[in-house]
Amino acid sequence: MTLAIGWTAADRQAATAPRRGRQVLRSPWLLRSVTPLALLLAWQVGSATGALPEQILPAPSVILDAGIEVWQGGELGDALAVSGQRVLLGFALGATVAVLLAVLAASSRVGEYLVDPPMQMLRTVPLFGLIPVFIIWFGIDEQPKIFLIALGVAFPLYLNTYAGIRQLDPKLGELSQVLGLTAWEKLRAIVFPGALPQVLVGLRQSLGIAWLSLIVAEQINASAGLGFIVNNAREFLRIDIVIFGLLVYGALGLLTDALVRAVEHRALRWSRR
């Protein structure tokens, strides 16, 4: 006890330093970055030794130089704005329709019989096989791109929202009747909070498919956006710019997924052990 009382601030700081170091090494962000960094290093080494031919897969340093070239040319900022707008509009449309239909189908037998069968049928149709149909219906402007993204977003979110509502404890419905809640109050206070974990899973899946759909959608006569940059680079055999564009797509997908994970971490604090 005497020794502990006699410790100075420097002694206490030295004693807690190893503990802080262990906490940093166990940080989830650091642990999750180990594998990507190792793959990046192996990629660079493989390119430097000639194991990966530059015509097939340029080195990360070459792709970085290509990205700087695109950025300094002013193309990347405009492309991100256009592609981001397409994803935002398509996601808003698809998510709105999916949640409304899921609530309608899961809330009543009549809604289930009217909504769920056609949704189950439509989700088996190949998404990208609808591109020719969308071109015939909507032309080659922005509409087919947005509707393709919306359709890709709708089905995962619908299925997860529907399942989340269906898995709620029936006693919660009895509780809402005892409390005399209106339909909107029941949705806001009981249904949505109870189904939220499943809805967030569907949201993460939908955002991933939204960026995947965007990659394909921007091959439809795109005159702006990331797809336009990739198509131009393909015409001039600039494989470095093509891969840079694909990496930007992937980075945007990871960013939106991280945002949903942050929302999930905050919104589902009550469910943690």
C-alpha distance (Angstrom), angle and dihedral (degrees) to the residues before:
residue distance angle dihedral
M1 . . .
T2 3.79 . .
L3 3.75 92.0 .
A4 3.83 92.3 50.2
I5 3.81 90.7 51.1
G6 3.79 90.9 50.3
W7 3.77 94.8 55.0
T8 3.76 116.4 118.2
A9 3.78 126.1 -140.5
A10 3.82 89.2 -102.6
D11 3.81 90.4 54.6
R12 3.80 92.2 50.9
Q13 3.81 91.0 47.6
A14 3.82 90.9 50.7
A15 3.81 90.7 49.1
T16 3.82 94.1 51.3
A17 3.84 95.2 42.9
P18 3.85 95.2 83.4
R19 3.81 89.8 49.4
R20 3.80 91.3 53.1
G21 3.80 89.6 47.7
R22 3.80 91.2 53.9
Q23 3.81 90.6 48.7
V24 3.82 90.9 52.5
L25 3.81 91.4 49.3
R26 3.81 89.6 51.1
S27 3.80 93.4 49.2
P28 3.84 110.2 131.4
W29 3.80 91.7 -135.4
L30 3.81 91.7 53.4
L31 3.80 93.5 45.5
R32 3.82 92.5 48.0
S33 3.81 91.2 51.2
V34 3.82 96.0 54.4
T35 3.81 96.9 82.0
P36 3.84 96.7 43.8
L37 3.81 90.8 48.8
A38 3.81 91.3 48.3
L39 3.82 90.8 50.5
L40 3.80 90.5 48.0
L41 3.80 90.9 51.2
A42 3.81 91.7 48.0
W43 3.81 89.5 49.3
Q44 3.82 91.7 52.3
V45 3.80 92.6 46.5
G46 3.80 91.9 47.5
S47 3.79 91.3 51.8
A48 3.80 92.8 46.1
T49 3.81 92.5 51.3
G50 3.80 93.9 45.4
A51 3.80 95.1 -113.8
L52 3.81 87.9 121.0
P53 3.84 110.6 47.3
E54 3.79 113.1 -132.1
Q55 3.82 91.4 -132.1
I56 3.82 90.0 60.9
L57 3.79 103.7 33.4
P58 3.82 119.2 3.1
A59 3.78 119.8 -150.6
P60 3.83 119.2 -89.3
S61 3.81 89.2 -111.5
V62 3.83 90.3 56.8
I63 3.80 91.5 48.6
L64 3.80 89.7 48.6
D65 3.80 89.8 53.5
A66 3.82 89.2 50.2
G67 3.79 90.4 51.4
I68 3.79 91.2 50.9
E69 3.80 88.6 50.0
V70 3.81 92.0 52.8
W71 3.80 91.7 45.1
Q72 3.78 94.5 49.4
G73 3.80 89.7 48.6
G74 3.81 88.6 61.0
E75 3.79 93.8 -122.7
L76 3.79 99.4 109.9
G77 3.80 97.9 60.0
D78 3.80 93.3 50.7
A79 3.80 91.2 44.7
L80 3.80 92.5 52.0
A81 3.81 90.7 50.6
V82 3.81 93.1 51.0
S83 3.82 95.7 43.6
G84 3.80 91.8 44.3
Q85 3.80 90.6 52.9
R86 3.80 91.4 51.5
V87 3.80 92.4 51.0
L88 3.80 92.0 45.2
L89 3.80 93.9 51.5
G90 3.79 94.1 42.5
F91 3.79 92.9 46.3
A92 3.82 93.5 47.5
L93 3.80 91.5 50.7
G94 3.80 95.9 44.5
A95 3.81 95.4 42.8
T96 3.81 93.6 48.7
V97 3.80 93.3 50.6
A98 3.82 92.5 43.1
V99 3.81 95.7 51.5
L100 3.81 94.0 44.7
L101 3.81 92.6 49.4
A102 3.81 92.3 44.6
V103 3.81 92.5 52.1
L104 3.80 90.7 47.1
A105 3.82 93.4 47.8
A106 3.81 95.7 44.4
S107 3.79 98.1 43.0
S108 3.81 100.2 61.6
R109 3.78 142.5 15.5
V110 3.78 91.9 -120.9
G111 3.79 91.6 52.4
E112 3.80 90.8 48.1
Y113 3.82 92.6 52.5
L114 3.80 92.9 46.0
V115 3.81 101.2 41.3
D116 3.79 111.1 24.8
P117 3.85 100.8 58.1
P118 3.83 95.7 55.0
M119 3.83 90.8 43.2
Q120 3.80 90.9 52.1
M121 3.80 89.8 49.1
L122 3.81 94.9 47.5
R123 3.80 94.6 48.7
T124 3.81 90.4 61.7
V125 3.81 91.3 59.6
P126 3.84 110.6 99.5
L127 3.79 105.6 -104.2
F128 3.78 97.6 -146.4
G129 3.79 91.3 43.2
L130 3.80 86.8 70.1
I131 3.81 93.0 65.8
P132 3.84 94.7 94.5
V133 3.80 89.9 48.3
F134 3.80 92.0 50.1
I135 3.81 90.8 48.8
I136 3.81 90.3 53.0
W137 3.80 92.3 46.2
F138 3.81 101.8 39.6
G139 3.80 106.3 17.0
I140 3.81 124.3 -129.3
D141 3.80 100.9 -61.9
E142 3.82 126.3 94.7
Q143 3.81 98.8 -61.1
P144 3.83 98.9 76.7
K145 3.81 91.1 47.0
I146 3.81 93.3 51.5
F147 3.81 94.4 43.5
L148 3.80 91.7 48.5
I149 3.81 90.3 53.7
A150 3.81 91.3 45.0
L151 3.79 92.0 52.1
G152 3.79 91.8 49.0
V153 3.80 90.6 50.0
A154 3.80 96.5 45.8
F155 3.79 104.0 63.6
P156 3.84 102.4 52.2
L157 3.78 91.1 44.7
Y158 3.82 92.3 46.2
L159 3.82 93.5 50.0
N160 3.79 94.7 47.4
T161 3.80 94.7 43.9
Y162 3.80 90.9 47.6
A163 3.82 91.5 49.1
G164 3.82 92.2 45.9
I165 3.80 92.7 53.6
R166 3.81 93.1 43.7
Q167 3.81 92.1 52.5
L168 3.79 94.3 56.8
D169 3.78 117.1 118.6
P170 3.85 109.0 -96.0
K171 3.79 88.4 -137.9
L172 3.80 88.5 70.2
G173 3.80 88.4 62.9
E174 3.80 89.7 51.8
L175 3.79 89.2 49.3
S176 3.79 91.4 54.2
Q177 3.81 89.8 52.4
V178 3.80 91.7 49.9
L179 3.80 90.4 50.1
G180 3.80 91.3 46.9
L181 3.79 94.3 -126.0
T182 3.78 119.9 176.1
A183 3.79 119.8 -124.7
W184 3.81 91.9 -98.6
E185 3.83 92.8 46.6
K186 3.80 89.7 49.8
L187 3.81 91.2 52.0
R188 3.79 93.5 45.8
A189 3.81 99.0 43.1
I190 3.81 104.0 30.9
V191 3.79 116.3 10.4
F192 3.80 102.3 45.8
P193 3.84 96.4 41.9
G194 3.80 90.9 47.3
A195 3.81 94.0 47.8
L196 3.81 94.8 40.2
P197 3.85 97.5 100.5
Q198 3.79 91.3 55.0
V199 3.80 92.3 41.9
L200 3.81 91.0 54.7
V201 3.80 90.3 51.6
G202 3.79 88.9 53.5
L203 3.80 89.7 46.6
R204 3.79 92.2 56.3
Q205 3.79 91.5 48.1
S206 3.80 91.8 47.2
L207 3.80 93.9 51.3
G208 3.79 90.6 51.2
I209 3.80 91.0 51.4
A210 3.81 90.2 45.3
W211 3.81 91.7 62.1
L212 3.79 91.2 41.9
S213 3.81 89.9 51.8
L214 3.80 90.0 47.8
I215 3.80 91.5 57.3
V216 3.81 90.0 55.9
A217 3.81 95.3 37.5
E218 3.79 92.6 54.8
Q219 3.78 89.9 60.2
I220 3.83 87.2 70.2
N221 3.79 102.2 93.8
A222 3.80 93.7 -57.2
S223 3.80 112.9 -174.9
A224 3.82 93.6 178.5
G225 3.77 139.2 19.7
L226 3.78 135.3 57.3
G227 3.79 90.9 -55.2
F228 3.79 90.1 58.3
I229 3.82 90.6 53.9
V230 3.81 91.4 48.3
N231 3.82 93.1 47.9
N232 3.80 92.3 49.2
A233 3.80 90.8 48.9
R234 3.80 90.2 50.2
E235 3.80 90.8 53.6
F236 3.82 90.2 55.0
L237 3.83 93.5 40.6
R238 3.82 91.9 -115.9
I239 3.79 96.9 155.9
D240 3.82 90.0 170.8
I241 3.81 92.3 61.3
V242 3.82 91.3 43.1
I243 3.80 91.6 55.3
F244 3.80 90.8 43.2
G245 3.80 89.4 55.3
L246 3.81 91.4 49.8
L247 3.79 90.3 49.5
V248 3.81 89.7 52.1
Y249 3.81 89.2 53.1
G250 3.80 89.1 51.1
A251 3.81 93.1 46.6
L252 3.81 90.9 51.9
G253 3.80 89.9 50.6
L254 3.81 91.3 50.8
L255 3.80 90.8 47.7
T256 3.80 94.4 53.2
D257 3.81 90.5 44.4
A258 3.82 89.9 52.5
L259 3.81 89.9 51.2
V260 3.81 91.1 53.4
R261 3.81 90.4 46.6
A262 3.80 89.1 53.3
V263 3.81 90.7 50.8
E264 3.79 89.4 47.1
H265 3.80 91.6 50.2
R266 3.79 90.8 52.4
A267 3.80 100.2 37.9
L268 3.80 96.4 46.4
R269 3.79 99.0 47.9
W270 3.79 88.9 119.9
S271 3.82 91.9 61.3
R272 3.81 96.9 54.6
R273 3.75 119.2 105.0
